């Protein structure tokens, strides 16, 4: 039995819900800084953050810069773009920021059903 804790966060909303976006990224970066293995899944409107320049455009008063949080997560966690969401937005593999992988719902279900994983959906 593993004692390692993991957190899998699925962000299913984008600029239309800025506080949810900020909260998901804030939770992910704080968990990562606390030594927890973090996986961030970008789905729905959040898929757009997988493209270069979009995180830089995001603004929310009193919130940490999203681009900085995304860069930290790419470096120290796993960031995944939902494959179906990518297809619906004509995002092809290779269009996303380097370090972001593309995978489908089956991979997320496999991830969140592992022992020691807590899943959050924003």
C-alpha positions in Angstrom: 0.0 0.0 0.0 1.4 3.4 -1.0 1.3 6.3 1.4 2.0 8.8 -1.5 -0.9 11.2 -1.9 -2.0 12.4 -5.3 -4.4 15.0 -6.4 -6.2 15.0 -9.8 -7.9 18.2 -10.8 -10.2 18.5 -13.8 -10.9 22.1 -14.8 -13.9 22.0 -17.1 -14.5 25.7 -17.4 -12.6 28.6 -18.9 -12.7 32.4 -19.0 -16.4 32.3 -18.6 -15.9 31.4 -15.0 -12.6 33.1 -13.9 -12.9 32.3 -10.2 -13.2 28.6 -10.8 -10.2 28.8 -13.1 -8.1 30.6 -10.6 -9.2 28.3 -7.7 -8.3 25.2 -9.7 -4.8 26.5 -10.6 -4.3 27.8 -7.1 -5.2 24.5 -5.5 -3.0 22.6 -8.0 0.1 24.8 -7.4 -0.3 24.8 -3.6 -0.7 21.0 -3.6 2.4 20.6 -5.8 4.4 22.9 -3.5 3.2 20.8 -0.5 4.8 17.7 -2.1 1.6 16.2 -3.4 1.7 14.6 -6.8 -0.6 16.7 -9.0 -2.3 16.1 -12.2 -4.3 18.9 -13.9 -6.7 18.0 -16.7 -7.9 20.8 -19.0 -11.3 20.1 -20.4 -14.2 22.1 -21.8 -13.5 25.8 -21.9 -10.2 25.3 -20.0 -8.8 23.5 -23.2 -8.0 26.9 -24.6 -5.3 27.3 -21.8 -3.3 24.5 -23.5 -2.6 26.9 -26.4 0.3 29.4 -26.2 -0.7 32.9 -25.2 -4.1 32.1 -23.7 -3.1 31.8 -20.1 -1.2 35.1 -20.4 -4.5 36.8 -21.5 -6.3 35.6 -18.4 -6.8 38.2 -15.7 -8.6 38.1 -12.3 -8.0 40.8 -9.7 -6.0 39.5 -6.7 -5.2 36.2 -8.4 -1.8 34.8 -9.2 -0.8 35.1 -12.9 -2.2 32.1 -14.6 0.6 31.7 -17.1 3.1 31.5 -14.2 1.0 28.8 -12.5 0.6 26.8 -15.7 4.4 26.9 -16.4 5.1 25.7 -12.8 2.6 22.9 -13.2 4.0 21.8 -16.6 7.4 21.7 -14.9 6.5 19.9 -11.7 3.2 18.1 -12.3 1.3 16.4 -15.1 -0.9 18.6 -17.3 -3.3 16.9 -19.7 -5.6 18.3 -22.4 -8.8 16.3 -22.9 -8.7 14.6 -26.3 -12.3 15.1 -27.2 -12.3 18.7 -26.1 -9.2 19.3 -28.2 -10.9 17.7 -31.3 -14.0 19.9 -30.8 -11.7 23.0 -30.8 -9.6 21.8 -33.7 -6.6 21.5 -31.5 -4.2 18.9 -32.9 -1.5 17.1 -31.1 1.5 19.4 -31.3 -0.6 22.6 -31.2 -0.5 22.6 -27.4 2.2 24.1 -25.2 5.2 21.7 -24.9 4.8 19.6 -21.9 1.0 19.2 -22.0 -0.1 15.8 -23.1 -3.4 14.9 -24.7 -5.4 12.0 -23.4 -9.1 10.9 -23.1 -11.6 10.2 -20.4 -10.5 6.5 -20.0 -7.1 7.8 -18.9 -8.6 10.1 -16.4 -10.9 7.4 -14.9 -7.9 5.1 -14.6 -5.9 7.9 -12.8 -8.6 8.8 -10.3 -9.5 5.3 -9.4 -6.0 4.5 -8.1 -5.4 4.1 -4.4 -4.5 7.4 -2.7 -5.8 9.7 -5.4 -8.2 12.5 -4.6 -10.2 13.9 -7.5 -11.6 17.4 -7.7 -13.6 18.9 -10.6 -14.0 22.6 -11.1 
